[in-house]
Structures are given as structure tokens and as C-alpha cells.
Amino acid sequence: MLTPTIEQALNEQVNAELYSAYLYLAMAAYFSDRDLEGFSHWMNMQSQEELGHALKFYAFINERGGKNTLKAIEAPPSSWDSPTSVFEAVLEHEQKVTAMINNLVDLAIAEKDHATNIFLQWFVTEQVEEEASVNAVLQKLKLLGKDGGGLFMIDRELAGRASACPCSQPTA
């Protein structure tokens, strides 16, 4: 059984993960509007992954006898200055999510909720991977600067990202 404090914190994380999915969907639309379909595809896959994270938290709350309390999702931004600025925003966002997950772990430890702590360890590892994959794309974008040919090559590379979740994939 979840304590009220843990239940509230997990519900806030569901909202944060849904916002992440919404944010990455907005970024996918931004790229699609600029005919960067590989970038758009990458962001669509990222959006699906974040939705999967929200559903993991949702299911865990249910499994532990808690109550899911869904709240409004804040509207994400819809425009950025460049592909590089998009990925800078993604890295910043993922670092914020990492801090949120770390705070949840700290709370689970303080509440002596071992089951929640164990559940959260998957997300701790996932956030390391998230930050690394975003940073890899960001570093490539910084290397090429405003080179359109390089942007085309990265776009093609990002188009090959496979879905991380078994749910259906939207077309780019």
C-alpha cells in the first residue's frame, strides 16, 4: 500500500511523463513542418516512450492499491530557433526529469517504501540512457553548425530509430 505522500508524488510523475510525451510530440510537429522527417520520427518515438513511462507509473500506482489522479497537462512550446535549440531543450528537460526521479527515490527511501524504490531503479537507469542519447545527437548538431548537408545526414540517421514501445507508431 502506498503512503499518501508517495501516492501524490507518483501521480505528479505521471503528469510529468505525460507532459514529456506532449512536449516531444510538439517537437515532432516542429520538425515535420520543416520537412525534417527523420528528426520528426525520432521525436515521435521519444513521445511514445514517454507515454510508456507514464503508463508504467499509472500501473504501479494501481498495483500498490493507490488512486490515480490525472491532472491537466501544461501546453508545451511549439517553436524553437533551430534543430540544435530543440535538442538543447530536450537535454535540459531530461535533466529535469532525472532530478524528479532522483527526488522520488529519495522520498521512497525516507518513507521506507522498498517496493517503490526498487520500481524506480529502472527509471534511474533509463534516465542515464535518455540523457546520453539526446546528448549524442546534440553534439553532432553542434559539430555541423549550419551545414545543411550535415543536417540532412543526421536527419537520415534519426529516421532509423526503432520504436522502444510495442504500441502503434504514428507516421512522420
Stockholm file with secondary structure:
# STOCKHOLM 1.0

chainA/1-172         MLTPTIEQALNEQVNAELYSAYLYLAMAAYFSDRDLEGFSHWMNMQSQEELGHALKFYAFINERGGKNTLKAIEAPPSSWDSPTSVFEAVLEHEQKVTAMINNLVDLAIAEKDHATNIFLQWFVTEQVEEEASVNAVLQKLKLLGKDGGGLFMIDRELAGRASACPCSQPTA
#=GR chainA/1-172 SS CCCHHHHHHHHHHHHHHHHHHHHHHHHHHHHHHTTCHHHHHHHHHHHHHHHHHHHHHHHHHHHTTCCCCCCCCCCCCCCCSSHHHHHHHHHHHHHHHHHHHHHHHHHHHHTTCHHHHHHHHHHHHHHHHHHHHHHHHHHHHHHHTTCHHHHHHHHHHHTTCCCSSSSCCCCC
#=GC SS_cons         CCCHHHHHHHHHHHHHHHHHHHHHHHHHHHHHHTTCHHHHHHHHHHHHHHHHHHHHHHHHHHHTTCCCCCCCCCCCCCCCSSHHHHHHHHHHHHHHHHHHHHHHHHHHHHTTCHHHHHHHHHHHHHHHHHHHHHHHHHHHHHHHTTCHHHHHHHHHHHTTCCCSSSSCCCCC
//
